[in-house]
Amino acid sequence: MWIEYNEIKENSKEQSILELAIQIIKQMDFAMSPFDKLKCFAKATNIIRNYLLLTEGTVTENVLKQLQLYVVIFATLNRLSSNLIYIEMFISGELRSEKITKLLARLKDIVNSIEHLNFKNFVGITEDEYNRKMAKMQAGD
């Protein structure tokens, strides 16, 4: 998976939309309930999806996932993995709707992707910037 960081940096409108999604994702570390934590991811996803619908007229899963990945990485959550574990532990089977199950699966996929990323997956970001962001995320868990 490639993340075209240059294209995002050069488009200030897209950057401001993604900054809003990043700020919402950052709230995951401060949300108390598992539902509130998952809601942060859902709100950020809706912002990205709506932006794509307005600008592109369609949302492909590949582009949506790339932008979700971008937003989660640049939010540099200190407790990303522990947030995911907390959500999974306390949202039991009977409380899981189809929508919650899909959101949780996507969040797990994003976390898994982050764990397997390396600098070569990015275009337009310096290796130092990549290493700083990854180190900050890993320091919290």
Disulfide bonds with the S-S distance in Angstrom:
none
